[in-house]
């Protein structure tokens, strides 16, 4: 029987005499709900489930970058014991699994790897946190890093130390862009890439989960699923999650020194991608605000507010153009405002659908 509630454990032959692996065949269907179930595909030898710190890594079609992510975690400068939980969200190809197997089997990192066959950003993140919570019952700190990010050598130590010293519920840190095209470095100031805060200290809220620490008690307060599946293909499930935490009165802290770098390929620096990103941010803002408004009248007021914001966004864009030479930065307020209005009438991008992902 599987140790993971609601999950299958389908082990096959032994690998290197150290760990069990399953085949890469398509996930089986549950007889209860006729839905594909999560599957455990790799686990490190003699995994100690009393570990108190877990790093969660959603994975999708970036095995080369995942290797760099895991190397950065294996090289962390800390005396604290931690484990990793990787979730492969491409059940068909499962390109992340061989990389995960290498690090787990060799003992470079303790932990496990799951396959979440139900595709989508929120599905993968929920699978990672839910698996970590169930597998490591003594763990109190759950961090997350994406599979295209590289943690600085003191990242984990700084994040956990801040959580212990401040006794806050959630800790965030900056994700700094590392542009493949050096000519695009000026985009580091673009709101799509710039960190939310510049200095360490208490903050009202954080917006992204690409560099965060969440206490176990937070998941107990928020309930399941932690990341709302309505944001599964749009993105923004993390923003919604943190705003729900804010409304519950939970406390946030920012650690500017706990840096993570993010690989930014050329496909994410062209004009089309940046415009789509602005539209997506606008759509996320609309949905997050709409969820907090329970009545038809309040929602109608939100729509009017968004319509009024359109001409204001043009003013902001003109002012930005005066001081900002990068045109994509100047036009960002307008694309966000337009994205919110389009979302209000049911038009929005869905970048986390597999068919939409190119890099």
C-alpha positions as CSV (number, residue, x, y, z in Angstrom):
1,X,0.0,0.0,0.0
2,X,1.2,3.5,-0.8
3,X,2.4,5.8,2.0
4,X,0.9,8.7,0.1
5,X,-2.8,9.3,0.6
6,X,-4.8,9.2,-2.7
7,X,-1.7,8.2,-4.7
8,X,-0.5,5.0,-6.4
9,X,2.8,3.4,-5.7
10,X,3.7,1.4,-8.9
11,X,7.2,0.1,-8.4
12,X,9.0,-1.9,-11.0
13,X,12.5,-3.3,-11.1
14,X,15.4,-2.3,-8.8
15,X,17.9,0.3,-10.1
16,X,21.5,0.0,-9.1
17,X,20.4,-2.0,-6.1
18,X,19.6,1.3,-4.3
19,X,16.1,2.5,-5.2
20,X,12.9,1.4,-6.8
21,X,11.7,3.0,-10.0
22,X,8.4,2.6,-11.8
23,X,8.0,2.3,-15.6
24,X,7.2,5.4,-17.6
25,X,3.9,4.0,-18.9
26,X,0.8,6.2,-18.8
27,X,-0.6,6.6,-15.3
28,X,-3.5,4.2,-14.5
29,X,-7.0,5.4,-13.9
30,X,-8.6,5.4,-10.5
31,X,-11.6,3.1,-10.3
32,X,-13.3,5.6,-8.0
33,X,-13.3,8.7,-10.0
34,X,-11.9,7.6,-13.4
35,X,-9.2,10.2,-13.2
36,X,-5.4,9.6,-13.6
37,X,-3.7,9.5,-10.2
38,X,-0.4,10.8,-9.0
39,X,2.4,8.2,-9.1
40,X,5.6,7.9,-7.1
41,X,8.4,7.4,-9.6
42,X,11.6,7.7,-7.6
43,X,12.6,7.9,-3.9
44,X,16.0,8.1,-2.3
45,X,17.3,5.1,-0.4
46,X,16.3,4.9,3.3
47,X,14.5,8.3,3.2
48,X,14.2,9.8,6.6
49,X,10.7,11.2,6.9
50,X,11.5,13.0,10.1
51,X,13.3,15.8,8.1
52,X,11.9,19.2,9.1
53,X,12.6,21.2,5.9
54,X,11.3,20.4,2.5
55,X,12.0,22.1,-0.9
56,X,9.3,21.6,-3.5
57,X,10.1,21.8,-7.2
58,X,7.4,21.6,-9.9
59,X,8.9,20.3,-13.2
60,X,7.8,20.6,-16.8
61,X,10.0,20.0,-19.9
62,X,13.2,21.6,-18.6
63,X,15.5,18.7,-17.6
64,X,18.7,20.7,-18.3
65,X,17.6,23.6,-16.1
66,X,16.3,21.1,-13.5
67,X,19.8,19.7,-13.2
68,X,21.2,23.2,-12.5
69,X,18.5,23.7,-9.9
70,X,19.3,20.5,-8.1
71,X,23.0,21.2,-8.2
72,X,22.4,24.5,-6.5
73,X,20.4,22.8,-3.8
74,X,23.0,20.1,-3.3
75,X,25.6,22.9,-2.8
76,X,23.7,24.8,-0.2
77,X,25.9,26.1,2.6
78,X,23.9,25.0,5.7
79,X,24.0,22.4,8.5
80,X,20.3,21.9,8.3
81,X,18.9,18.7,6.9
82,X,16.4,19.1,4.1
83,X,14.7,17.0,1.5
84,X,13.3,17.7,-2.0
85,X,10.0,16.8,-3.5
86,X,9.9,17.0,-7.3
87,X,6.7,16.8,-9.3
88,X,6.9,16.0,-13.0
89,X,3.8,17.5,-14.8
90,X,4.4,16.0,-18.2
91,X,3.4,12.4,-17.7
92,X,3.9,11.5,-21.4
93,X,7.5,12.4,-21.8
94,X,8.6,12.7,-18.1
95,X,11.9,14.3,-19.1
96,X,12.6,15.4,-15.6
97,X,12.4,11.9,-14.1
98,X,15.9,10.7,-15.2
99,X,17.5,13.8,-13.7
100,X,15.6,13.4,-10.5
101,X,16.6,9.7,-10.3
102,X,20.3,10.6,-10.7
103,X,20.3,13.0,-7.8
104,X,18.2,10.8,-5.5
105,X,19.9,7.5,-6.3
106,X,23.4,9.0,-5.8
107,X,22.5,10.5,-2.4
108,X,23.3,14.0,-3.5
109,X,19.8,15.0,-2.3
110,X,17.3,13.1,-0.2
111,X,13.7,13.1,-1.3
112,X,11.3,11.8,-3.9
113,X,9.8,12.5,-7.3
114,X,6.1,12.2,-8.3
115,X,4.3,12.4,-11.6
116,X,1.1,14.5,-11.6
117,X,-0.6,13.5,-14.8
118,X,-3.3,16.3,-14.6
119,X,-1.6,19.1,-16.4
120,X,-1.4,22.7,-15.1
121,X,0.6,25.0,-13.0
122,X,-1.7,24.8,-9.9
123,X,-2.0,21.0,-10.2
124,X,1.8,20.6,-10.1
125,X,2.3,23.0,-7.2
126,X,-0.5,21.4,-5.2
127,X,0.9,18.0,-5.8
128,X,4.3,19.1,-4.5
129,X,3.1,20.7,-1.3
130,X,0.5,18.0,-0.6
131,X,3.1,15.2,-1.1
132,X,5.6,17.1,1.1
133,X,3.0,17.6,3.9
134,X,2.0,14.0,3.9
135,X,5.5,12.4,3.5
136,X,7.3,14.5,6.1
137,X,4.9,14.9,9.1
138,X,7.6,16.5,11.2
139,X,8.4,19.2,8.7
140,X,7.4,22.8,9.6
141,X,9.1,24.7,6.7
142,X,8.2,24.2,3.1
143,X,10.1,26.1,0.5
144,X,9.6,26.3,-3.3
145,X,11.9,26.9,-6.2
146,X,11.0,26.5,-9.9
147,X,12.9,24.1,-12.2
148,X,14.5,27.0,-14.2
149,X,15.9,28.7,-11.1
150,X,19.3,28.5,-9.3
151,X,19.5,29.1,-5.6
152,X,22.3,31.2,-4.2
153,X,24.6,29.2,-1.9
154,X,23.1,30.6,1.4
155,X,19.5,30.7,0.1
156,X,18.0,28.0,2.3
157,X,19.9,29.0,5.5
158,X,18.8,32.6,5.1
159,X,15.1,31.8,4.4
160,X,14.8,29.4,7.3
161,X,16.7,31.6,9.7
162,X,14.4,34.5,8.8
163,X,11.4,32.3,9.5
164,X,12.8,31.3,12.9
165,X,13.8,34.8,14.0
166,X,10.7,36.6,12.9
167,X,8.1,33.9,13.6
168,X,6.2,35.0,10.5
169,X,4.0,32.6,8.5
170,X,5.5,33.3,5.1
171,X,8.9,34.4,3.9
172,X,9.7,35.6,0.4
173,X,12.9,36.5,-1.5
174,X,13.9,37.9,-4.9
175,X,14.1,36.0,-8.1
176,X,16.7,37.8,-10.2
177,X,16.6,37.4,-14.0
178,X,19.5,35.9,-15.9
179,X,19.0,36.8,-19.5
180,X,20.3,34.4,-22.1
181,X,20.5,37.5,-24.4
182,X,22.8,40.0,-22.8
183,X,21.3,42.8,-24.8
184,X,18.1,42.3,-22.9
185,X,19.6,43.1,-19.5
186,X,17.7,46.4,-19.4
187,X,14.5,44.4,-19.0
188,X,15.6,43.6,-15.4
189,X,13.7,46.8,-14.4
190,X,10.5,45.6,-16.1
191,X,7.7,44.7,-13.6
192,X,7.6,41.2,-15.1
193,X,11.1,40.6,-13.8
194,X,11.9,43.1,-11.1
195,X,11.6,41.9,-7.4
196,X,8.6,43.2,-5.5
197,X,10.8,44.7,-2.7
198,X,14.4,46.0,-2.5
199,X,15.2,45.6,1.3
200,X,14.7,43.0,3.9
201,X,12.0,43.3,6.5
202,X,8.2,42.9,7.2
203,X,6.1,43.3,4.0
204,X,2.3,43.4,3.6
205,X,2.2,40.5,1.1
206,X,4.3,38.6,-1.5
207,X,3.1,37.8,-5.0
208,X,5.0,34.8,-6.3
209,X,6.0,31.4,-5.1
210,X,9.2,31.0,-7.1
211,X,11.2,31.9,-4.0
212,X,9.2,31.4,-0.8
213,X,8.9,29.6,2.5
214,X,5.5,28.6,3.9
215,X,4.9,27.3,7.4
216,X,2.9,24.1,7.8
217,X,0.3,26.0,9.8
218,X,-0.5,28.1,6.8
219,X,-1.7,25.2,4.8
220,X,-3.9,24.1,7.7
221,X,-5.4,27.6,7.9
222,X,-5.9,28.0,4.1
223,X,-7.3,24.6,3.4
224,X,-7.1,22.3,0.4
225,X,-6.5,22.8,-2.4
226,X,-4.0,25.5,-1.5
227,X,-3.7,26.8,-5.0
228,X,-7.1,27.5,-6.6
229,X,-7.5,25.4,-9.8
230,X,-9.3,28.3,-11.4
231,X,-5.8,29.7,-12.0
232,X,-4.4,26.4,-13.3
233,X,-3.7,27.6,-16.9
234,X,-3.8,31.3,-16.4
235,X,-1.2,31.4,-13.7
236,X,-1.5,33.6,-10.6
237,X,-2.5,30.8,-8.3
238,X,0.3,31.9,-6.0
239,X,-0.8,35.6,-6.0
240,X,-4.3,34.4,-5.1
241,X,-3.0,32.1,-2.4
242,X,-0.9,34.8,-0.7
243,X,-3.8,37.3,-0.8
244,X,-6.0,34.7,0.9
245,X,-3.3,34.4,3.5
246,X,-3.3,38.2,3.9
247,X,-7.0,38.2,4.5
248,X,-6.6,35.6,7.1
249,X,-4.2,37.9,9.0
250,X,-1.0,35.9,8.3
251,X,2.3,37.7,8.4
252,X,4.9,38.1,5.7
253,X,8.7,38.8,5.7
254,X,11.1,39.6,2.9
255,X,14.8,38.5,2.7
256,X,16.5,40.5,0.0
257,X,19.8,38.5,0.5
258,X,18.1,35.1,-0.1
259,X,18.4,35.4,-3.9
260,X,17.4,33.0,-6.6
261,X,18.4,33.5,-10.2
262,X,16.0,32.7,-13.0
263,X,17.1,31.7,-16.5
264,X,15.2,33.9,-19.1
265,X,15.4,32.6,-22.6
266,X,15.0,34.9,-25.7
267,X,11.4,33.6,-26.1
268,X,10.5,35.5,-22.9
269,X,12.0,38.8,-23.8
270,X,10.3,39.5,-27.1
271,X,7.5,42.1,-27.4
272,X,4.7,39.6,-27.9
273,X,5.6,37.7,-24.7
274,X,5.9,40.9,-22.6
275,X,2.6,42.1,-23.9
276,X,1.0,38.8,-23.1
277,X,2.6,38.8,-19.6
278,X,1.0,42.3,-19.0
279,X,-2.4,41.0,-20.1
280,X,-2.0,38.0,-17.9
281,X,-1.1,40.1,-14.8
282,X,-4.2,42.2,-15.5
283,X,-6.4,39.1,-15.7
284,X,-4.9,37.7,-12.5
285,X,-5.5,41.0,-10.7
286,X,-9.1,41.0,-11.8
287,X,-9.8,37.4,-10.7
288,X,-8.0,37.9,-7.3
289,X,-10.1,41.0,-6.6
290,X,-13.3,39.4,-7.9
291,X,-13.0,36.5,-5.5
292,X,-13.0,38.9,-2.6
293,X,-16.3,40.5,-3.7
294,X,-19.3,38.2,-2.9
295,X,-22.1,40.2,-4.3
296,X,-23.2,41.1,-7.8
297,X,-23.1,44.8,-6.9
298,X,-19.6,44.7,-5.7
299,X,-18.5,42.9,-8.8
300,X,-20.2,45.4,-11.0
301,X,-18.4,48.1,-9.1
302,X,-15.1,46.3,-9.8
303,X,-15.8,46.3,-13.5
304,X,-16.5,50.0,-13.5
305,X,-13.3,50.6,-11.6
306,X,-11.4,48.6,-14.2
307,X,-13.0,50.6,-17.0
308,X,-12.0,53.9,-15.3
309,X,-8.5,52.6,-14.9
310,X,-8.0,52.4,-18.7
311,X,-7.5,56.1,-19.4
312,X,-5.4,56.4,-16.2
313,X,-3.1,53.7,-17.5
314,X,-2.5,55.7,-20.6
315,X,-1.4,58.7,-18.4
316,X,0.9,56.4,-16.5
317,X,2.3,55.0,-19.7
318,X,3.0,58.5,-21.1
319,X,4.7,59.5,-17.8
320,X,6.8,56.4,-17.8
321,X,7.9,57.0,-21.4
322,X,9.3,60.3,-20.4
323,X,11.7,58.7,-17.9
324,X,12.0,55.2,-19.2
325,X,13.8,54.5,-22.5
326,X,12.6,50.9,-22.7
327,X,9.3,51.0,-24.5
328,X,8.0,47.7,-23.1
329,X,8.4,49.0,-19.6
330,X,6.5,52.2,-20.4
331,X,3.6,50.3,-22.0
332,X,3.2,47.8,-19.1
333,X,0.6,49.8,-17.2
334,X,-1.6,49.9,-20.3
335,X,-1.3,46.2,-21.0
336,X,-2.2,45.3,-17.4
337,X,-5.3,47.6,-17.4
338,X,-6.4,46.1,-20.8
339,X,-5.8,42.6,-19.4
340,X,-8.1,43.2,-16.5
341,X,-10.9,44.5,-18.7
342,X,-10.6,41.6,-21.1
343,X,-10.7,39.2,-18.2
344,X,-14.0,40.8,-17.0
345,X,-15.6,39.8,-20.3
346,X,-14.1,36.3,-20.4
347,X,-11.0,36.9,-22.6
348,X,-7.6,35.9,-21.1
349,X,-4.4,34.1,-22.0
350,X,-3.7,30.6,-20.7
351,X,0.1,30.3,-20.9
352,X,0.2,27.2,-18.7
353,X,-1.6,24.9,-21.1
354,X,1.0,22.4,-22.5
355,X,0.2,23.5,-26.0
356,X,1.1,27.1,-25.2
357,X,4.5,26.4,-23.6
358,X,7.5,26.7,-25.9
359,X,10.3,27.2,-23.3
